[in-house]
Amino acid sequence: MERKMANRKLIRLSQLKSKLAAENLEEIDWVTFGVIVKKVTPQSANNGRTFSIWRLNDLRDINQYVSLFLFGDVHKEHWKTDQGMV
């Protein structure tokens, strides 16, 4: 893990909103970790393609979460991932 995190900045999901307002994250090599705390049943978009929505949280502040939309190959590969996975 130390090798993978070398020269990267860890930003907790619960800090993401404030970091986006204060810093230009496009210029930083950063990572975050999240737990899938809620999964919405896969839905169909207007174009007929199926997608998933996951709610991610860092378990530090359960009221702070990020919604992640999965489309295309990412949806096909990961839509069965269990709630509770990191």
C-alpha positions as CSV (number, residue, x, y, z in Angstrom):
1,M,0.0,0.0,0.0
2,E,2.9,2.4,0.8
3,R,4.2,1.9,-2.8
4,K,0.8,2.5,-4.3
5,M,0.3,5.7,-2.2
6,A,3.7,7.1,-2.8
7,N,3.4,10.7,-4.1
8,R,-0.4,10.6,-3.8
9,K,-2.7,12.6,-1.4
10,L,-5.4,10.8,0.5
11,I,-8.7,12.7,0.6
12,R,-11.4,11.2,2.7
13,L,-14.8,11.1,1.0
14,S,-16.3,13.2,3.9
15,Q,-13.7,15.9,3.1
16,L,-14.2,15.8,-0.7
17,K,-16.7,18.7,-0.9
18,S,-14.6,21.1,1.0
19,K,-11.4,20.0,-0.8
20,L,-13.1,20.6,-4.2
21,A,-14.0,24.1,-3.1
22,A,-10.6,24.9,-1.7
23,E,-8.1,23.2,-4.1
24,N,-7.7,22.4,-7.8
25,L,-7.8,18.6,-7.5
26,E,-7.1,18.2,-11.3
27,E,-3.5,19.2,-10.6
28,I,-3.1,16.8,-7.7
29,D,-2.6,13.0,-7.8
30,W,-5.1,12.0,-5.2
31,V,-7.0,8.9,-4.1
32,T,-10.0,8.2,-1.9
33,F,-11.6,5.1,-0.4
34,G,-15.3,4.4,0.1
35,V,-17.6,1.8,1.3
36,I,-20.8,1.0,-0.8
37,V,-23.4,1.9,1.8
38,K,-26.4,1.8,-0.6
39,K,-27.1,0.5,-4.1
40,V,-30.0,1.6,-6.3
41,T,-31.5,-1.1,-8.5
42,P,-30.0,-0.7,-12.0
43,Q,-32.0,1.7,-14.1
44,S,-32.4,2.4,-17.8
45,A,-31.4,5.8,-19.3
46,N,-33.4,7.5,-22.0
47,N,-31.1,5.9,-24.6
48,G,-32.0,2.5,-23.3
49,R,-28.6,1.8,-21.7
50,T,-28.6,0.4,-18.2
51,F,-26.7,2.1,-15.4
52,S,-26.2,1.7,-11.6
53,I,-25.9,4.2,-8.8
54,W,-23.9,3.6,-5.7
55,R,-23.8,5.7,-2.5
56,L,-20.3,5.7,-1.1
57,N,-19.2,6.7,2.4
58,D,-15.9,6.7,4.4
59,L,-17.7,5.7,7.6
60,R,-16.4,8.8,9.4
61,D,-19.6,10.8,8.9
62,I,-22.5,8.7,7.7
63,N,-24.4,11.8,6.5
64,Q,-21.7,12.7,4.0
65,Y,-21.7,10.5,0.9
66,V,-20.8,10.6,-2.8
67,S,-23.1,9.2,-5.4
68,L,-21.3,7.2,-8.1
69,F,-22.9,6.5,-11.4
70,L,-21.7,3.5,-13.3
71,F,-22.3,3.3,-17.1
72,G,-21.2,1.1,-20.0
73,D,-18.5,-1.5,-19.4
74,V,-18.0,-0.3,-15.8
75,H,-21.6,-1.0,-15.0
76,K,-21.5,-4.4,-16.8
77,E,-18.4,-5.4,-14.9
78,H,-19.3,-4.1,-11.4
79,W,-23.1,-3.9,-11.0
80,K,-23.2,-7.1,-8.9
81,T,-20.7,-5.8,-6.4
82,D,-22.1,-6.3,-2.9
83,Q,-23.2,-3.5,-0.6
84,G,-20.5,-3.1,2.1
85,M,-17.6,-3.6,-0.2
86,V,-14.7,-1.1,-0.2
